[in-house]
Structures are given as structure tokens and as C-alpha cells.
């Protein structure tokens, strides 16, 4: 079973985390007990997302927990989260165990502030690409839905808000094969063409 953490914070963009959650958790309907997806935050308190959704995370971040996959969404709240010592420390604490570190939308900035991202390919929401290029001049910023870097861990970036679903389908393909990913895509009725 793959342990997947989706890290959230105040003013997170809703679809940035709900899209990956739904897509990744859906695989359990076809391959039971394949993934354990948790929404994690600094506290167990209610989170206010950017468009008004109020929700409870599954658990608090803990540097002693280990995940196979960590997904970092974006949204307006990333402007504070990317400088939050507890969030940065948590991401760094996961690096030795992660198979995949992924961002959705402007969650890319949180990853770039957390780890050394020099000389890798990256993307973000199209409105943030110029900011990303200016802030991280050693990144190779690409305007694509999903940008993959192979390594230890693999570092993947999803472009805009709905691209978290694209990224998650790509993860399912890597973990369980193309047929499983295609079945989930069909069940979600998600068209990944531009």
C-alpha cells in the first residue's frame, strides 16, 4: 500500500487538493487497499480554502511520519506557506523516504523554497510562470500540464488548478500501469486533452 500525503494550508485552492485526492483514492475501487491517502496540515483545526470550502484534515504533519508520495497544492495561501518553517521542515523530513514529491499549481513555489531545485524542469499556473522564472533563475520553467524529473525522489510539477488530476493519473500509470490509470480516467469522465 502506498502512503500518500496531501499537504494543505489556509487559503489552499480547493481543486488543487480535491482533484488529486479523488483521483488517487479512486484506485482503491479497482485495486482494493492500494493507496492510503491522507490530507495533512499543521493542525487538526478546520481549514478555510480559497473559495470558501471549510474542511478538516485527516491528521497533523509530523516529521516522524513517512510517506511514499507527497503532494503540495497551491492557491493564494502558498504565499505564506512557502515561508512557513514548519511546512518547510516537514517537506525536508520526507525527502529520504519519498518516491515522488509533487506539486499542483503554485504549490511549486512551496517545493522550490523547501528543497534545492536548481537545474530541474518545473512548471506552475500560467499566471505564475514569470514569477517562478524571476524567483528561481536556475529552474528550467516549462509551460506544460505535467513536468517530470526523474531522481530520488522523482519531482513532478502540475501546471494549473485542474492539472492535479492529470498529474495523479500519471502517478497511477507509474504505480499500477496504464490500464488502471485509463480505467480511473474513464470512471472520472476526465478528458486530459488540451
RONUDO-186417 format. One record per atom (N, C-alpha, C): residue in three letters; x, y, z. Coordinates in steps of 0.1 Angstrom, whole numbers, padded with zeros to 4 digits, always signed. Layout:
BEGIN
ALAXYZ;...
//
This chain:
BEGIN
UNK+0008-0012+0000;UNK+0000+0000+0000;UNK+0009+0012+0000;UNK+0006+0022-0009;UNK+0013+0034-0010;UNK+0007+0044+0000;UNK+0015+0050+0008;UNK+0011+0061+0017;UNK+0013+0074+0010;UNK+0001+0081+0008;UNK+0001+0094+0001;UNK-0003+0105+0010;UNK+0005+0116+0011;UNK+0001+0127+0019;UNK-0002+0139+0010;UNK-0013+0146+0012;UNK-0016+0158+0005;UNK-0015+0170+0015;UNK-0006+0178+0014;UNK-0003+0189+0024;UNK-0012+0201+0021;UNK-0020+0205+0031;UNK-0029+0217+0029;UNK-0026+0227+0039;UNK-0032+0239+0037;UNK-0029+0251+0045;UNK-0040+0261+0042;UNK-0041+0271+0050;UNK-0051+0281+0049;UNK-0051+0287+0035;UNK-0062+0290+0029;UNK-0064+0295+0015;UNK-0058+0287+0004;UNK-0057+0274+0007;UNK-0054+0264-0004;UNK-0065+0264-0015;UNK-0061+0263-0027;UNK-0071+0262-0038;UNK-0077+0248-0037;UNK-0091+0248-0037;UNK-0098+0236-0035;UNK-0095+0224-0045;UNK-0096+0227-0058;UNK-0094+0216-0067;UNK-0080+0211-0068;UNK-0070+0220-0063;UNK-0056+0216-0063;UNK-0054+0203-0054;UNK-0062+0202-0043;UNK-0060+0190-0035;UNK-0072+0180-0036;UNK-0084+0185-0039;UNK-0095+0176-0040;UNK-0094+0167-0053;UNK-0089+0173-0064;UNK-0087+0166-0076;UNK-0078+0154-0074;UNK-0065+0156-0069;UNK-0056+0145-0067;UNK-0062+0135-0056;UNK-0069+0140-0046;UNK-0074+0131-0036;UNK-0084+0121-0043;UNK-0094+0127-0050;UNK-0104+0118-0057;UNK-0097+0109-0066;UNK-0088+0114-0074;UNK-0082+0105-0085;UNK-0074+0094-0079;UNK-0066+0097-0069;UNK-0057+0087-0063;UNK-0065+0077-0055;UNK-0074+0082-0047;UNK-0082+0073-0038;UNK-0091+0064-0046;UNK-0095+0068-0058;UNK-0104+0061-0066;UNK-0099+0047-0070;UNK-0085+0046-0071;UNK-0079+0034-0075;UNK-0082+0022-0065;UNK-0086+0026-0053;UNK-0089+0015-0043;UNK-0102+0008-0047;UNK-0111+0014-0055;UNK-0123+0008-0060;UNK-0120-0004-0070;UNK-0108-0003-0076;UNK-0104-0013-0086;UNK-0093-0022-0081;UNK-0084-0016-0073;UNK-0073-0024-0067;UNK-0074-0021-0052;UNK-0083-0029-0045;UNK-0085-0026-0030;UNK-0072-0025-0022;UNK-0073-0015-0013;UNK-0062-0013-0004;UNK-0048-0010-0010;UNK-0049-0003-0022;UNK-0037+0000-0029;UNK-0030+0013-0024;UNK-0038+0023-0020;UNK-0033+0035-0015;UNK-0040+0040-0002;UNK-0033+0047+0006;UNK-0038+0053+0018;UNK-0036+0068+0016;UNK-0046+0076+0013;UNK-0044+0090+0010;UNK-0049+0098+0022;UNK-0041+0107+0027;UNK-0044+0115+0039;UNK-0042+0130+0035;UNK-0051+0138+0040;UNK-0050+0152+0039;UNK-0043+0157+0052;UNK-0032+0163+0051;UNK-0024+0166+0063;UNK-0022+0181+0064;UNK-0021+0187+0076;UNK-0020+0201+0078;UNK-0012+0203+0091;UNK-0008+0216+0093;UNK-0001+0219+0105;UNK-0009+0216+0118;UNK-0022+0217+0118;UNK-0030+0215+0129;UNK-0043+0207+0125;UNK-0050+0201+0134;UNK-0062+0194+0131;UNK-0074+0203+0131;UNK-0072+0216+0131;UNK-0083+0226+0131;UNK-0089+0227+0117;UNK-0101+0232+0116;UNK-0107+0234+0103;UNK-0098+0243+0094;UNK-0098+0240+0081;UNK-0090+0248+0072;UNK-0100+0256+0063;UNK-0097+0268+0061;UNK-0106+0276+0052;UNK-0099+0277+0038;UNK-0104+0271+0028;UNK-0098+0271+0015;UNK-0102+0284+0008;UNK-0095+0286-0004;UNK-0096+0299-0010;UNK-0110+0304-0015;UNK-0118+0294-0020;UNK-0131+0298-0025;UNK-0142+0295-0015;UNK-0139+0293-0002;UNK-0149+0292+0008;UNK-0151+0279+0014;UNK-0146+0268+0008;UNK-0147+0255+0014;UNK-0140+0254+0027;UNK-0147+0249+0037;UNK-0142+0247+0051;UNK-0141+0232+0054;UNK-0130+0227+0058;UNK-0129+0212+0059;UNK-0119+0209+0070;UNK-0119+0197+0074;UNK-0109+0192+0084;UNK-0099+0183+0078;UNK-0086+0184+0081;UNK-0076+0175+0076;UNK-0077+0162+0083;UNK-0071+0151+0077;UNK-0071+0138+0084;UNK-0062+0138+0096;UNK-0050+0145+0094;UNK-0041+0144+0105;UNK-0031+0156+0105;UNK-0024+0158+0115;UNK-0014+0169+0116;UNK-0001+0164+0110;UNK+0007+0173+0104;UNK+0020+0170+0099;UNK+0029+0166+0111;UNK+0037+0156+0109;UNK+0046+0151+0119;UNK+0059+0147+0112;UNK+0070+0152+0116;UNK+0083+0149+0109;UNK+0087+0135+0110;UNK+0081+0127+0119;UNK+0084+0113+0121;UNK+0075+0104+0112;UNK+0065+0109+0107;UNK+0057+0101+0097;UNK+0064+0100+0084;UNK+0062+0090+0077;UNK+0068+0088+0064;UNK+0057+0085+0053;UNK+0060+0091+0042;UNK+0050+0089+0030;UNK+0058+0085+0018;UNK+0052+0078+0009;UNK+0058+0074-0003;UNK+0056+0085-0013;UNK+0045+0092-0012;UNK+0042+0103-0022;UNK+0037+0115-0014;UNK+0042+0126-0017;UNK+0038+0139-0010;UNK+0033+0148-0021;UNK+0021+0153-0020;UNK+0016+0163-0030;UNK+0013+0176-0023;UNK+0018+0187-0029;UNK+0017+0200-0023;UNK+0009+0209-0033;UNK-0003+0212-0029;UNK-0012+0221-0037;UNK-0008+0235-0036;UNK-0014+0244-0044;UNK-0012+0258-0043;UNK-0024+0266-0039;UNK-0025+0278-0044;UNK-0035+0287-0041;UNK-0029+0300-0035;UNK-0038+0309-0031;UNK-0033+0322-0025;UNK-0025+0319-0012;UNK-0029+0309-0005;UNK-0022+0306+0008;UNK-0008+0302+0006;UNK-0004+0298-0006;UNK+0010+0294-0008;UNK+0020+0306-0005;UNK+0015+0318-0006;UNK+0023+0330-0004;UNK+0028+0331+0010;UNK+0021+0325+0020;UNK+0026+0324+0034;UNK+0032+0310+0036;UNK+0025+0300+0031;UNK+0030+0286+0033;UNK+0044+0284+0028;UNK+0048+0290+0017;UNK+0062+0288+0012;UNK+0073+0294+0021;UNK+0069+0301+0031;UNK+0079+0307+0041;UNK+0076+0302+0055;UNK+0068+0292+0056;UNK+0064+0286+0069;UNK+0074+0276+0073;UNK+0081+0278+0084;UNK+0092+0269+0088;UNK+0087+0255+0091;UNK+0076+0254+0097;UNK+0070+0240+0100;UNK+0067+0232+0087;UNK+0062+0239+0077;UNK+0059+0232+0064;UNK+0072+0229+0057;UNK+0081+0238+0057;UNK+0094+0236+0050;UNK+0101+0224+0057;UNK+0102+0224+0070;UNK+0108+0213+0078;UNK+0102+0200+0075;UNK+0088+0200+0074;UNK+0081+0187+0072;UNK+0085+0182+0058;UNK+0085+0190+0048;UNK+0088+0185+0034;UNK+0103+0180+0034;UNK+0112+0187+0040;UNK+0126+0182+0041;UNK+0127+0169+0048;UNK+0119+0167+0059;UNK+0120+0155+0067;UNK+0115+0143+0059;UNK+0107+0145+0048;UNK+0102+0134+0040;UNK+0111+0130+0029;UNK+0121+0138+0025;UNK+0129+0136+0013;UNK+0136+0122+0012;UNK+0140+0117+0023;UNK+0147+0104+0022;UNK+0138+0092+0019;UNK+0125+0093+0022;UNK+0116+0082+0020;UNK+0107+0083+0008;UNK+0106+0095+0003;UNK+0096+0097-0008;UNK+0101+0091-0021;UNK+0091+0085-0028;UNK+0093+0080-0042;UNK+0090+0092-0051;UNK+0079+0100-0047;UNK+0075+0111-0055;UNK+0072+0123-0046;UNK+0077+0135-0050;UNK+0073+0148-0045;UNK+0067+0155-0056;UNK+0054+0159-0054;UNK+0047+0165-0065;UNK+0040+0178-0060;UNK+0039+0188-0070;UNK+0032+0200-0067;UNK+0021+0201-0077;UNK+0010+0209-0073;UNK-0001+0212-0082;UNK-0001+0227-0081;UNK-0002+0233-0093;UNK-0004+0248-0095;UNK+0008+0255-0087;UNK+0005+0265-0080;UNK+0015+0273-0073;UNK+0021+0266-0061;UNK+0017+0254-0058;UNK+0024+0246-0048;UNK+0038+0244-0052;UNK+0042+0246-0064;UNK+0055+0245-0069;UNK+0065+0255-0061;UNK+0059+0266-0058;UNK+0068+0276-0050;UNK+0071+0270-0036;UNK+0062+0263-0030;UNK+0065+0257-0017;UNK+0076+0247-0018;UNK+0075+0239-0029;UNK+0086+0229-0031;UNK+0099+0235-0033;UNK+0099+0246-0042;UNK+0111+0252-0045;UNK+0118+0259-0033;UNK+0110+0264-0024;UNK+0115+0270-0012;UNK+0120+0259-0002;UNK+0115+0247-0003;UNK+0118+0237+0006;UNK+0131+0229+0003;UNK+0133+0227-0010;UNK+0144+0218-0014;UNK+0152+0226-0025;UNK+0164+0221-0027;UNK+0172+0227-0037;UNK+0167+0222-0051;UNK+0161+0231-0058;UNK+0155+0228-0071;UNK+0163+0234-0083;UNK+0176+0236-0081;UNK+0184+0241-0092;UNK+0185+0231-0104;UNK+0184+0237-0116;UNK+0187+0229-0128;UNK+0177+0218-0130;UNK+0165+0219-0126;UNK+0155+0209-0129;UNK+0144+0216-0137;UNK+0136+0208-0143;UNK+0124+0213-0151;UNK+0112+0215-0141;UNK+0105+0226-0143;UNK+0094+0229-0134;UNK+0083+0236-0142;UNK+0071+0236-0136;UNK+0060+0244-0141;UNK+0051+0249-0130;UNK+0042+0257-0133;UNK+0032+0262-0123;UNK+0020+0267-0131;UNK+0011+0274-0124;UNK+0000+0280-0130;UNK+0005+0290-0140;UNK-0001+0292-0152;UNK+0004+0300-0162;UNK+0006+0315-0158;UNK-0003+0319-0148;UNK-0001+0333-0143;UNK+0011+0335-0134;UNK+0017+0324-0130;UNK+0028+0324-0120;UNK+0042+0321-0127;UNK+0042+0318-0140;UNK+0054+0313-0146;UNK+0065+0324-0147;UNK+0061+0336-0149;UNK+0070+0347-0149;UNK+0076+0349-0135;UNK+0068+0349-0125;UNK+0073+0350-0111;UNK+0083+0338-0108;UNK+0079+0326-0112;UNK+0088+0315-0110;UNK+0101+0317-0117;UNK+0101+0321-0129;UNK+0114+0323-0136;UNK+0122+0334-0129;UNK+0116+0344-0125;UNK+0124+0355-0118;UNK+0129+0351-0104;UNK+0121+0344-0097;UNK+0125+0340-0083;UNK+0135+0328-0083;UNK+0134+0319-0093;UNK+0143+0308-0093;UNK+0150+0307-0107;UNK+0160+0315-0109;UNK+0166+0317-0122;UNK+0173+0304-0127;UNK+0176+0295-0118;UNK+0183+0282-0122;UNK+0173+0271-0126;UNK+0160+0274-0125;UNK+0150+0264-0129;UNK+0148+0265-0144;UNK+0145+0254-0150;UNK+0141+0254-0164;UNK+0125+0254-0164;UNK+0119+0265-0165;UNK+0105+0267-0164;UNK+0098+0264-0178;UNK+0089+0254-0177;UNK+0083+0249-0190;UNK+0068+0251-0188;UNK+0061+0255-0199;UNK+0046+0256-0199;UNK+0040+0243-0204;UNK+0039+0233-0195;UNK+0033+0220-0198;UNK+0024+0216-0187;UNK+0014+0207-0189;UNK+0005+0203-0179;UNK+0012+0196-0168;UNK+0021+0186-0171;UNK+0028+0178-0161;UNK+0043+0178-0165;UNK+0051+0182-0156;UNK+0066+0182-0159;UNK+0072+0172-0149;UNK+0080+0162-0154;UNK+0085+0152-0146;UNK+0101+0153-0145;UNK+0106+0151-0133;UNK+0120+0150-0131;UNK+0123+0136-0125;UNK+0131+0128-0131;UNK+0135+0115-0125;UNK+0146+0117-0115;UNK+0145+0110-0104;UNK+0155+0112-0094;UNK+0151+0104-0081;UNK+0157+0109-0070;UNK+0154+0102-0058;UNK+0151+0113-0047;UNK+0139+0117-0046;UNK+0127+0112-0052;UNK+0125+0118-0066;UNK+0115+0113-0073;UNK+0111+0119-0085;UNK+0103+0132-0082;UNK+0106+0142-0088;UNK+0100+0155-0085;UNK+0091+0159-0097;UNK+0078+0160-0095;UNK+0069+0163-0106;UNK+0061+0175-0103;UNK+0058+0183-0113;UNK+0051+0195-0112;UNK+0038+0195-0121;UNK+0027+0198-0115;UNK+0014+0200-0123;UNK+0012+0215-0125;UNK+0008+0219-0137;UNK+0007+0233-0141;UNK-0004+0240-0133;UNK-0016+0240-0138;UNK-0027+0248-0132;UNK-0036+0240-0123;UNK-0047+0245-0120;UNK-0056+0240-0110;UNK-0061+0226-0112;UNK-0066+0224-0124;UNK-0071+0210-0127;UNK-0060+0201-0131;UNK-0048+0205-0133;UNK-0037+0197-0137;UNK-0033+0187-0126;UNK-0038+0189-0114;UNK-0036+0179-0103;UNK-0042+0166-0107;UNK-0053+0166-0115;UNK-0059+0153-0119;UNK-0050+0147-0130;UNK-0045+0155-0139;UNK-0035+0150-0149;UNK-0023+0143-0142;UNK-0018+0150-0133;UNK-0006+0145-0125;UNK-0009+0132-0118;UNK-0021+0132-0112;UNK-0025+0120-0104;UNK-0027+0108-0114;UNK-0033+0110-0125;UNK-0034+0099-0135;UNK-0021+0094-0140;UNK-0011+0103-0141;UNK+0003+0099-0145;UNK+0009+0091-0133;UNK+0007+0095-0121;UNK+0011+0087-0110;UNK+0006+0073-0110;UNK-0008+0072-0112;UNK-0014+0059-0112;UNK-0008+0050-0123;UNK-0005+0056-0135;UNK+0001+0049-0146;UNK+0015+0044-0141;UNK+0023+0052-0134;UNK+0036+0047-0129;UNK+0035+0036-0119;UNK+0025+0038-0110;UNK+0024+0028-0099;UNK+0017+0016-0102;UNK+0006+0016-0111;UNK-0002+0005-0113;UNK-0004+0001-0128;UNK+0002+0009-0137;UNK+0001+0006-0151;UNK-0009+0014-0158;UNK-0008+0014-0171;UNK-0016+0023-0179;UNK-0031+0019-0179;UNK-0034+0006-0178;UNK-0048+0001-0179;UNK-0055+0006-0166;UNK-0049+0006-0155;UNK-0055+0011-0143;UNK-0058+0026-0144;UNK-0048+0033-0148;UNK-0049+0048-0150;UNK-0060+0051-0160;UNK-0061+0044-0170;UNK-0072+0046-0180;UNK-0086+0043-0175;UNK-0086+0032-0167;UNK-0099+0029-0160;UNK-0104+0040-0151;UNK-0095+0045-0143;UNK-0098+0056-0134;UNK-0102+0069-0142;UNK-0095+0072-0152;UNK-0098+0083-0161;UNK-0112+0082-0167;UNK-0115+0070-0171;UNK-0129+0067-0177;UNK-0140+0069-0167;UNK-0137+0063-0155;UNK-0147+0064-0144;UNK-0149+0079-0140;UNK-0139+0086-0140;UNK-0140+0101-0136;UNK-0145+0109-0148;UNK-0146+0103-0160;UNK-0150+0110-0172;UNK-0142+0122-0174;UNK-0129+0120-0173;UNK-0119+0131-0174;UNK-0112+0131-0187;UNK-0113+0141-0195;UNK-0107+0142-0208;UNK-0094+0151-0206;UNK-0082+0144-0208;UNK-0070+0151-0205;UNK-0064+0158-0217;UNK-0072+0158-0228;UNK-0067+0166-0240;UNK-0068+0181-0237;UNK-0059+0188-0244;UNK-0059+0203-0242;UNK-0071+0209-0248;
//
